[in-house]
Amino acid sequence: MSRLLRRILLVTASVFLLLVAVIVAWRVFRVPLLFNIGKGYAAQQTCACLFVSGRSIESCMGDLDPLARKLISIHPGAAEVTASGFVLKTATARYERGFGCSLRD
């Protein structure tokens, strides 16, 4: 077998194994579920920071984990905060005076 053919087979096998590992990790660690939990957490925490504590959005974003700041975008609105990210679903937390912030369905 030529050297070039061996190298091509090695690269192909490596890519295939990497793809299988990613698929298995995606299923085992339930990545979409983790993203949904992270978006809900970011929306609720940012809502409470903005509307309960009265801090600025820049100050509130500093409270989030650095990875969350990169993967999740925060959209503050009138008495609510929506977090969206890698997966299509969003999470929205609404502020209600006297009760604080809670996640909406």
C-alpha positions in Angstrom: 0.0 0.0 0.0 1.4 3.4 -0.9 2.2 6.0 1.8 -0.4 8.4 0.4 -3.2 5.8 0.5 -2.3 4.9 4.1 -2.4 8.5 5.1 -5.8 9.0 3.4 -7.2 5.9 5.2 -5.9 7.1 8.6 -7.4 10.6 8.1 -10.7 9.1 7.0 -10.8 6.7 10.0 -9.9 9.5 12.4 -12.7 11.7 11.1 -15.2 8.9 11.3 -14.2 8.1 14.9 -14.4 11.8 15.9 -17.9 12.0 14.3 -19.0 8.9 16.2 -17.6 10.3 19.5 -19.4 13.6 19.0 -22.7 11.9 18.3 -22.4 9.7 21.4 -21.4 12.6 23.6 -24.4 14.6 22.2 -26.8 11.8 23.2 -25.2 10.9 26.5 -24.8 14.4 27.9 -28.2 15.5 26.4 -26.7 18.7 25.0 -30.0 20.3 23.9 -31.4 19.9 27.4 -28.4 21.5 28.9 -28.7 24.4 26.5 -32.3 24.9 27.5 -31.4 24.8 31.2 -28.6 27.3 30.6 -30.9 29.7 28.7 -33.5 29.6 31.4 -30.9 30.2 34.1 -29.5 33.2 32.1 -32.9 34.7 31.5 -34.1 34.4 35.1 -30.8 35.7 36.6 -30.6 38.6 34.2 -34.2 39.5 34.7 -33.7 39.5 38.5 -30.5 41.5 38.1 -32.2 44.1 35.9 -35.6 44.6 37.4 -35.2 43.5 41.1 -31.7 44.8 41.7 -31.9 47.7 39.2 -28.5 47.2 37.8 -27.4 47.9 34.2 -27.3 45.2 31.5 -23.5 45.4 31.3 -23.3 44.8 35.0 -25.7 41.9 34.8 -23.9 40.3 31.9 -20.7 40.2 34.0 -22.5 37.8 36.4 -22.9 35.2 33.7 -20.3 32.5 33.1 -17.9 33.5 30.3 -19.0 30.5 28.2 -22.7 31.5 28.6 -21.8 35.1 27.5 -20.5 33.7 24.3 -23.2 31.1 23.6 -26.3 32.9 24.8 -27.6 36.2 23.7 -29.7 38.3 26.1 -32.6 40.4 24.8 -34.0 42.7 27.6 -37.5 44.0 27.0 -40.2 45.8 29.0 -40.3 43.8 32.3 -38.9 40.7 30.7 -35.7 39.1 29.4 -35.4 36.6 26.6 -32.3 34.4 26.2 -31.6 32.7 22.9 -28.7 30.6 21.8 -27.3 27.7 19.8 -30.5 25.7 19.7 -33.7 27.3 18.3 -35.7 27.5 21.5 -35.7 30.6 23.7 -36.3 31.1 27.4 -38.2 34.2 28.7 -38.3 35.4 32.3 -40.9 38.0 33.2 -40.8 40.4 36.1 -43.9 40.9 38.2 -43.8 43.5 40.9 -44.0 42.0 44.3 -43.2 38.5 43.1 -39.9 38.9 41.2 -38.9 37.1 38.1 -40.2 33.8 36.9 -39.7 31.8 33.7 -42.6 31.6 31.2 -43.5 28.5 29.2 
